[in-house]
Amino acid sequence: MKLAHDGIQLSFDIAGAGPLQFLFVHGLGGDRTHFAPQMEYFARQGRALNAELRGHGESDKPQQAYSIEGFADDLVFLCNRQQITKPIIVGQSMGGNMALEIAARYPDFPAGLVLLDSGVLFPASAGTVFAGYLEGLRGANFADEVRKIVADSCLPTDRCRAHVEQTFLATPQHVLVSTFTSLFPWDVHRARECAQACRVPVLYIEAAHRLADLDRFAELCPQLVTAKAVGSGHFLSLEVPEQINPMIDRFISLYVRRPG
């Protein structure tokens, strides 16, 4: 399905019925296939919307600036138009940043957040690595840099690597560069404020490589619950859904207030 927001066609899937509502948000270089295992699982429990960000998948890919704030506005628009109310927002990587942005700007919108290995409050060591990635993405060897980023994000045992590489390479260079450029400024200027403003339960599931200062996150957001997946790189929604889905189930049953 597609809907136009400010003239940009946004692609998404929607499935299921029931009082529980879900919004799934892939990360940079992804598309809605990154949450296919969760859609199949959670659409049996309620109504689920699996969004494709502008610039990704089958959504339009205009030449423009891309930002966490802009993506968040698109997601709220899609949910409002599809009557998805009080969703549990599940975001992988940058999708988790958008979940926090939404929770801060629209405090009555979500019922809870699940962040899958999101780069929120980056460790200090990440700056140099990410600056190198951005320089490579801007260069003539764009495809090689994309493959390097995916390889660095995965474990050698990750079965999903080839699929993730395919979705990254299908994302235009101008989209990856602009979005990547916006990530660190958001982390510096917005992440702390958004974490403090969040009032709903939050689950953070970490993969193999630490991308967040979870101690600082917990100080800012006392309702934070943390977990760690076993044997998975960054794309854990695809790699280990048999771990991720039950963790989300348990989080909902213990912490998220159900409708009615």
C-alpha positions as CSV (number, residue, x, y, z in Angstrom):
1,M,0.0,0.0,0.0
2,K,1.0,3.6,-0.5
3,L,-0.1,7.0,0.9
4,A,1.2,10.5,-0.1
5,H,2.6,12.8,2.5
6,D,3.5,16.2,1.3
7,G,3.6,14.8,-2.2
8,I,5.9,11.9,-1.3
9,Q,4.5,8.4,-1.8
10,L,5.2,6.3,1.3
11,S,5.0,2.5,1.1
12,F,3.8,0.2,3.9
13,D,2.2,-3.1,4.8
14,I,-0.7,-3.4,7.3
15,A,-2.1,-6.6,8.7
16,G,-3.9,-8.1,11.7
17,A,-6.7,-6.9,13.9
18,G,-7.3,-6.4,17.6
19,P,-6.7,-4.0,20.4
20,L,-2.9,-4.2,20.4
21,Q,-1.3,-1.9,17.8
22,F,2.3,-2.1,16.4
23,L,4.4,0.2,14.2
24,F,7.6,-1.4,12.8
25,V,10.3,0.9,11.6
26,H,13.4,-0.3,9.7
27,G,16.8,1.4,9.9
28,L,19.1,3.1,7.4
29,G,19.4,1.1,4.2
30,G,16.6,-1.2,5.1
31,D,13.1,-1.8,3.9
32,R,10.0,-3.5,5.2
33,T,11.4,-7.0,4.7
34,H,13.6,-6.3,7.7
35,F,10.6,-6.7,9.9
36,A,8.8,-9.5,7.9
37,P,9.3,-12.0,10.8
38,Q,7.8,-9.6,13.3
39,M,4.8,-8.8,11.0
40,E,4.0,-12.4,10.6
41,Y,4.2,-13.0,14.4
42,F,2.6,-9.9,15.9
43,A,-0.2,-9.5,13.3
44,R,-1.7,-12.5,15.0
45,Q,-1.9,-10.5,18.2
46,G,-3.2,-7.1,16.9
47,R,-3.0,-4.6,14.1
48,A,0.5,-4.0,12.7
49,L,1.9,-1.4,10.3
50,N,5.3,-2.1,8.7
51,A,6.5,1.2,7.2
52,E,9.0,1.9,4.5
53,L,10.8,5.2,5.1
54,R,11.0,7.8,2.4
55,G,14.1,7.1,0.3
56,H,13.9,3.4,1.0
57,G,12.2,0.3,-0.5
58,E,9.2,1.2,-2.6
59,S,8.7,4.7,-1.1
60,D,9.6,7.7,-3.2
61,K,13.3,8.8,-3.1
62,P,13.4,12.6,-3.7
63,Q,16.6,14.7,-3.8
64,Q,16.1,16.4,-0.4
65,A,17.5,16.5,3.1
66,Y,16.6,13.4,5.2
67,S,16.4,13.6,9.0
68,I,15.2,11.7,12.0
69,E,12.6,14.4,12.6
70,G,11.3,14.2,9.0
71,F,11.0,10.4,9.1
72,A,9.1,10.7,12.4
73,D,6.6,13.0,11.0
74,D,6.0,10.6,8.1
75,L,5.4,7.7,10.5
76,V,2.9,9.6,12.6
77,F,1.1,10.6,9.5
78,L,0.8,7.0,8.3
79,C,-0.4,5.8,11.6
80,N,-3.0,8.5,11.8
81,R,-4.3,7.8,8.3
82,Q,-4.5,4.1,9.0
83,Q,-6.0,4.6,12.5
84,I,-3.2,3.0,14.3
85,T,-3.6,4.4,17.8
86,K,-1.3,3.9,20.9
87,P,1.1,1.6,19.0
88,I,4.1,-0.2,20.4
89,I,6.8,1.3,18.2
90,V,9.5,-1.3,17.3
91,G,12.5,0.4,15.6
92,Q,15.7,-1.3,14.5
93,S,18.9,0.8,14.4
94,M,17.9,4.3,13.3
95,G,14.2,3.3,13.5
96,G,14.7,3.3,17.3
97,N,15.9,6.9,17.1
98,M,12.7,7.8,15.3
99,A,10.7,6.0,18.0
100,L,12.3,8.2,20.7
101,E,11.7,11.3,18.6
102,I,8.0,10.4,18.3
103,A,7.7,9.7,22.0
104,A,9.2,13.1,22.9
105,R,7.3,15.2,20.4
106,Y,4.0,13.2,20.6
107,P,3.9,11.9,24.2
108,D,0.3,10.6,24.0
109,F,1.0,8.7,20.7
110,P,2.9,5.5,21.7
111,A,2.1,2.8,24.2
112,G,5.7,1.7,24.4
113,L,9.0,1.6,22.5
114,V,11.3,-1.3,21.5
115,L,14.7,-0.2,20.3
116,L,16.7,-2.9,18.5
117,D,20.4,-2.1,18.6
118,S,19.8,1.6,18.0
119,G,22.6,4.2,18.0
120,V,21.3,6.3,20.8
121,L,23.8,8.2,22.9
122,F,26.7,6.8,20.9
123,P,29.9,5.7,22.7
124,A,32.7,8.2,22.1
125,S,34.6,5.7,20.0
126,A,31.8,5.6,17.4
127,G,32.5,9.1,16.1
128,T,35.7,8.3,14.2
129,V,34.3,5.1,12.7
130,F,31.1,6.8,11.5
131,A,33.0,9.7,10.0
132,G,35.0,7.3,8.0
133,Y,31.8,5.6,6.8
134,L,30.3,8.9,5.7
135,E,33.4,9.8,3.8
136,G,33.3,6.5,2.0
137,L,29.6,6.8,1.2
138,R,30.3,10.2,-0.5
139,G,33.0,8.8,-2.7
140,A,33.1,7.1,-6.0
141,N,33.4,3.6,-4.4
142,F,29.9,3.9,-2.9
143,A,29.0,0.2,-3.4
144,D,32.2,-1.1,-1.9
145,E,31.7,1.2,1.2
146,V,28.1,-0.1,1.6
147,R,29.4,-3.7,1.6
148,K,32.0,-2.7,4.2
149,I,29.4,-1.1,6.4
150,V,27.1,-4.2,6.2
151,A,30.0,-6.5,6.8
152,D,31.2,-4.5,9.9
153,S,27.6,-4.6,11.2
154,C,27.2,-8.3,10.9
155,L,28.8,-11.3,12.6
156,P,30.6,-13.9,10.4
157,T,27.8,-16.3,11.3
158,D,24.9,-13.9,10.3
159,R,22.7,-15.6,7.6
160,C,20.9,-12.3,6.8
161,R,24.0,-10.5,5.5
162,A,23.4,-11.0,1.8
163,H,19.8,-9.8,2.1
164,V,20.8,-6.7,4.1
165,E,23.5,-5.9,1.6
166,Q,20.9,-6.1,-1.2
167,T,18.5,-3.6,0.6
168,F,21.4,-1.2,1.3
169,L,22.6,-1.2,-2.3
170,A,19.0,-0.6,-3.4
171,T,19.0,2.6,-1.4
172,P,20.2,5.6,-3.4
173,Q,23.5,7.2,-2.6
174,H,22.0,10.6,-1.9
175,V,19.6,9.1,0.6
176,L,22.3,7.2,2.5
177,V,24.6,10.2,2.6
178,S,22.0,12.7,3.7
179,T,20.5,10.4,6.4
180,F,23.9,9.3,7.7
181,T,24.9,13.0,7.9
182,S,21.9,13.7,10.1
183,L,22.5,10.9,12.6
184,F,25.3,12.4,14.7
185,P,23.8,15.9,15.0
186,W,20.6,14.2,16.2
187,D,22.5,12.2,18.7
188,V,24.3,15.3,20.0
189,H,21.4,17.7,20.0
190,R,18.3,15.6,20.5
191,A,19.0,12.1,21.9
192,R,19.4,13.3,25.5
193,E,16.3,15.5,25.4
194,C,14.2,12.8,23.8
195,A,15.3,10.1,26.3
196,Q,14.4,12.5,29.2
197,A,11.0,13.4,27.7
198,C,10.0,9.8,27.0
199,R,7.3,8.7,29.5
200,V,6.3,5.3,28.1
201,P,8.0,1.9,28.8
202,V,11.2,1.3,26.7
203,L,12.9,-2.0,25.9
204,Y,16.4,-1.8,24.4
205,I,17.7,-5.1,22.9
206,E,21.4,-5.0,22.2
207,A,23.3,-7.0,19.6
208,A,27.0,-8.0,19.5
209,H,28.5,-4.6,19.2
210,R,27.6,-1.9,21.7
211,L,26.0,1.2,19.9
212,A,24.5,2.9,22.9
213,D,25.6,4.2,26.3
214,L,23.0,2.2,28.2
215,D,24.0,3.4,31.6
216,R,23.5,7.0,30.6
217,F,20.3,6.1,28.8
218,A,18.9,4.5,32.0
219,E,19.8,7.6,34.0
220,L,17.8,9.8,31.6
221,C,15.0,7.3,31.1
222,P,14.5,5.3,34.4
223,Q,11.8,3.1,32.8
224,L,14.3,1.6,30.4
225,V,14.6,-2.2,30.3
226,T,17.6,-3.8,28.6
227,A,18.3,-7.2,27.1
228,K,20.9,-8.7,24.8
229,A,20.4,-11.0,21.9
230,V,22.8,-14.0,21.6
231,G,24.8,-14.6,18.4
232,S,23.5,-11.8,16.3
233,G,25.0,-8.7,14.6
234,H,23.2,-5.5,14.1
235,F,20.2,-6.8,12.0
236,L,18.7,-8.9,14.8
237,S,15.1,-8.6,13.7
238,L,16.0,-10.7,10.7
239,E,18.8,-12.8,12.2
240,V,17.2,-14.0,15.5
241,P,13.5,-13.4,15.4
242,E,13.1,-16.5,17.6
243,Q,14.8,-14.5,20.4
244,I,13.5,-11.0,19.6
245,N,9.8,-11.8,19.3
246,P,9.4,-13.5,22.7
247,M,11.4,-10.7,24.3
248,I,9.0,-8.2,22.9
249,D,6.1,-10.4,24.1
250,R,7.4,-10.5,27.6
251,F,8.1,-6.8,27.7
252,I,4.5,-6.1,26.6
253,S,3.0,-8.5,29.2
254,L,5.0,-7.0,32.0
255,Y,5.3,-3.3,31.2
256,V,2.9,-2.1,28.5
257,R,-0.6,-1.1,29.5
258,R,-3.0,-2.9,27.3
259,P,-6.1,-1.1,25.8
260,G,-9.2,-1.5,27.9
